[in-house]
């Protein structure tokens, strides 16, 4: 576990709990970036819904797992990619073409690599999931 990267900790915990067959995981602390990544994973069918639970320590998220994740994690260092580099990133972080998602931070916000290719914009690699 990395003490300084809450997104890496959260994705590591999600992958671990999903492989153990758990139905939900409690993620602390919550952040806007984490919620954006979870929203993308939810849209792609890797995780179920999540609820925000407020407390005096920054709050946390209760995420419902649906046992669809083989592996997920962050990409460090966060490499910048241009439109022509997405195929190389997909080959490096995903096991097969069109299997899984690479999440990219773009000027239009977080999105999958497929959406970034469709919009013809580059960005910075953030995470992957398959």
C-alpha positions in Angstrom: 0.0 0.0 0.0 1.2 3.4 -0.9 0.7 6.0 1.8 0.6 8.9 -0.5 -1.7 7.6 -3.3 -5.3 7.1 -2.2 -6.4 6.1 -5.7 -3.8 3.3 -5.8 -4.8 2.1 -2.4 -8.5 2.1 -3.3 -8.0 0.2 -6.6 -5.7 -2.3 -4.8 -8.4 -2.9 -2.2 -11.1 -3.3 -4.8 -9.1 -5.9 -6.7 -8.3 -7.7 -3.5 -11.9 -7.8 -2.1 -13.3 -8.8 -5.6 -10.9 -11.7 -5.9 -11.8 -12.8 -2.3 -15.5 -12.9 -3.4 -16.7 -10.1 -1.1 -19.8 -8.2 -2.0 -18.8 -4.8 -0.8 -15.7 -2.8 0.2 -15.3 0.3 2.4 -12.9 2.8 0.8 -11.3 5.6 2.8 -10.7 8.5 2.1 -12.9 9.5 -0.7 -11.9 12.0 -3.4 -13.3 13.5 -6.5 -10.8 11.5 -8.6 -11.7 8.2 -7.0 -15.4 8.9 -7.5 -14.8 9.7 -11.2 -12.9 6.5 -11.7 -15.6 4.5 -9.9 -18.2 6.1 -12.1 -16.4 5.0 -15.2 -15.9 1.5 -13.8 -19.6 1.4 -13.0 -20.6 2.5 -16.5 -18.4 -0.2 -18.0 -20.0 -2.9 -15.7 -17.0 -3.7 -13.5 -18.5 -2.5 -10.2 -21.9 -1.9 -8.8 -23.1 1.3 -7.2 -21.5 3.1 -4.3 -22.8 5.2 -1.5 -21.0 8.1 0.2 -20.9 7.9 4.0 -20.0 11.2 5.8 -18.0 11.3 9.0 -15.7 13.9 10.6 -12.6 12.4 8.9 -13.3 13.2 5.3 -15.9 10.6 4.6 -15.7 7.2 2.9 -17.4 5.2 0.2 -19.2 1.9 0.4 -18.7 0.2 -3.0 -20.8 -2.8 -4.1 -18.8 -5.4 -6.0 -20.2 -7.7 -8.7 -17.2 -10.0 -9.2 -16.3 -8.8 -12.7 -12.8 -7.6 -12.1 -9.7 -9.6 -13.0 -7.2 -6.9 -12.3 -7.1 -3.2 -11.8 -4.5 -0.6 -10.7 -3.0 2.8 -11.3 -0.5 3.7 -13.9 2.7 5.2 -12.4 4.3 7.4 -13.4 1.3 9.0 -15.2 2.5 9.0 -18.8 1.2 11.6 -21.2 -0.3 10.1 -24.4 -1.1 11.5 -27.7 -3.7 10.2 -30.1 -1.2 7.8 -31.7 0.0 6.4 -28.4 -3.3 4.8 -27.2 -2.7 1.5 -29.0 0.7 1.1 -27.3 -0.9 1.9 -23.9 -3.7 -0.6 -24.5 -1.2 -3.3 -25.5 0.9 -2.6 -22.4 -1.8 -2.5 -19.7 -4.6 -4.7 -21.0 -4.3 -8.4 -21.8 -6.0 -8.3 -25.2 -7.4 -5.7 -27.6 -10.8 -4.4 -26.7 -10.7 -6.2 -23.4 -10.8 -3.8 -20.4 -10.4 -0.1 -20.1 -7.5 2.4 -19.7 -8.7 5.5 -17.9 -7.2 8.7 -19.2 -7.3 12.3 -17.7 -8.0 14.7 -20.5 -8.8 18.4 -20.8 -12.5 17.2 -21.0 -12.2 15.2 -17.7 -11.6 11.5 -17.0 -12.7 9.1 -19.6 -11.8 5.7 -21.1 -9.2 5.5 -23.9 -11.9 4.5 -26.4 -13.8 7.7 -25.6 -10.6 9.8 -25.9 -9.8 8.2 -29.3 -13.4 9.0 -30.5 -13.0 12.6 -29.4 -9.5 12.7 -30.9 -7.8 14.1 -27.7 -4.7 13.1 -25.8 -4.2 13.0 -22.1 -2.5 11.4 -19.2 -2.8 7.7 -18.3 -4.3 7.2 -14.8 -5.6 3.7 -14.3 -6.6 0.4 -16.0 -9.1 -2.3 -15.3 -10.0 -5.6 -17.0 
